[in-house]
């Protein structure tokens, strides 16, 4: 295998990333040029011998929702706690609204950072009414202004008639909206959302994503959310920052991060990824399901001839067609999953590669069926050095 196998998956992505985490992939519209509200510069956090956050550099612009996404233990919650002031960085700096609020020598107290937090369990006061919960943080406003602000927020979150109720009289979604209204009441510079939908049932979770997004846009607030739920992050965020083992792997618009993953980790973490072993020559890339022209590969040039690579494919890129002859085709179905709207078939190719093929729910392919897998998508393909 050539020494070129240590290169980034495609050079243009590596070039963009070298300009800084936020150079490409800005959310379309005013967020491209909006003022930076939050900036982390080489922020790190160590707990004894363990490094939870490692030289993280990231900025969030006014009015955008940025989601920190990654598996358990990747450092996303620690990052949120650093931003909130609940932890102090071991190294690096955190700047909020042009004020340095933390470095390795000092940290501004959480209550002095003008940051609102919506906790995973909502943390509502059970002995207070909805109105009293929302008004809790409005210590600097007089009675009339407090009443006006509470009424504004009740209308914003669609709970105008629930002001006199207590949290135990509310559904999970209603409690979440009260927690959001309480965090928005003091008009913070930044709102932090800690796994905001994890305590809701699946159907309510999907509805509340749209509702929370609407509320944030109506309030014009800048927000940072934390989640391990890919669908949540991709569906509501202006940008997604993928973390792995305390490091930032990639940040950008959801569709860019999903379709152009800059590392093998991001490719494997987002969606149901499969990798086709490929060999490169002057004619293109040759895999177990056929060959691809070099022009179809993101950033691949003739200079890579003679190297081995892995080509990223996802279930909707592929189709598996049953064949009657055991000597025909290029793989065998080894697992099938019915999702209601579709079947997803796991296929082991003759090359040993394992990929997934998604079909309409009316297509029923039997387990152990011999199949011919073909590529049906028309987009360019990401690739990575062969492992």
Secondary structure, 3 states (H helix, E strand, C coil): CCHHHHCCCCHHHHHHHHCCCCCCCCCCCHHHCCCEEEEEEEEEEEECCEEEEEEEEEEEECCCEEEEECCCCCCHHHHHHHHHCCCCCCEEEEEECCEEEECCCCECCHHHCCEEEECCCCCCCCCCEHHHHHHCCCCCCCHHHHHHHHHHHHHHCCCHHHCCCEHHHCCHHHHHHHHHHHHHCCCCCEEEEECCCCCCCHHHHHHHHHHHHHHHHHHCCCEEEEECCHHHHHHHCCEEEEEECCEEEEEECHHHHHHCCCCHHHHHHCCCEEEEEEEEECCEEEECCEEECHHHECCCCHHHCCCEEEEEEEHHHEEEEECCCCCCCCEEEEEEEECCCEEEEEEEECCCCEEEEEEECCCCCCCCCEEEEEECCCCCECEEECC
